[in-house]
Amino acid sequence: MELNLPPKVTTRAFERLAEIGASDQGKALRIAVEGGGCSGFQYEIDLDEAKDDDLCLTGNGETVVVDAVSLPFLANAVIDFTEELIGARFVIENPNATSSCGCGTSFSM
């Protein structure tokens, strides 16, 4: 039986948050899961202020927050930052997703 661990944030993701000055603005990177999108669920990734019931993941002086409702959907996930020809973005490698769509922000379980 695999343990449900909180998501992990890569060094590259924390470095990108530092580059854009998130903590200097009093903000954290919020990762949320909502119903919708082309596969049933979609990720909402935004700069936001941390709330009392958020899980806070910190590194490099920066913070990534996940709300309590989204947390089970993100168990054992990896939050990363990637730069590709199509652009630079935060990405989520989610072992709970049974399928995802080409946009990279929508998935099913």
N, C-alpha and C positions, 0 to 999 in steps of 0.2 A: 504494500500500500504506500503510495507516494504522499508525502506530506504537502499540504498546501502552504507554501511559503509566500511572503509578500513579494511584490515585484522587485526586480533588481534594476538599478539605474547604472548605465555604463559611465565610465570616466569621460568618454567623448560627449555624452549628453550633458553632464555637469559642466564640462568645459564650454560647451555652446551657450549654456545659460549664463555663464560668467561673461562670455564675449558680448552678449546682448544686454548685460547689466541688469538681470532680473532682480537680484537681491538689492541692488542699489535703488531700484524703484519700489522696494517693499513687496515684491511679487514672487510667486512660486509658479512652477509649471504644474498646472492641474491636468491630470489624466482621469477622464471619466468615461463610463460606458453608458450609453443610452439606447433605448429601443429605436429602430429605424434603420436607415441605410438600405443598400441593395441586398444585403445578406441577413438582415434581422436585427443586428446590433451594430452600433457605430461608436467609434472613439471620438471624444471631444477633447481636444488638446488646446489649452489656452493659458495665458498668464493670468493669475488670479491671486487673491490673498488667501492664506491658510485659514481654515475654520477649526473650531474646537474639536470636532469629531473626525478630522482628517488624519490619515496615516501620513506622517512626514518622513520622507527619505532625504537625507542630507549628504552633501559631499562638495568639496571645492568651494565652500562658502555659499552654496546654492541649495535650494529645496525643491523637491518634487512632491506633490500632494495627491492623495487618492481618497475619495470619500468612502464611507462605510458601505454604501450600496454597491459601488463599483468594485470594491476590493475582491469579492469572490470570483468575479469574472477575470481578474488579473492575477490570480494565484500563479506563482512560478513564472510570470512573464518577464521579459527583459525590455526595458525602455532605452532606446538608443537614438543616436543622431546620425543621419547618413547624408552624404553629398553625392549626387549622381547627375547624369546629364539632364534628367528631367527636373532637377532642382534639389535643394537641401531641405530636409524635414526631419522631425522627430518621428520615429517608427516604433512599433510595439511588436515584438516577437512573442506571440501568445500561444502556449502549448494547449490551451483549452479550446481554441478555435478549431472547429472541424473543417471549415472552409472559409475562404476570404475572397474578396473581389479584387479586381485590378487596381482600384483606387487606393487600396492599402488602409483605408479607414473604416471599412465595413467587414463584418465577419459573422459567422453563425456558430452555434455550439450544439 
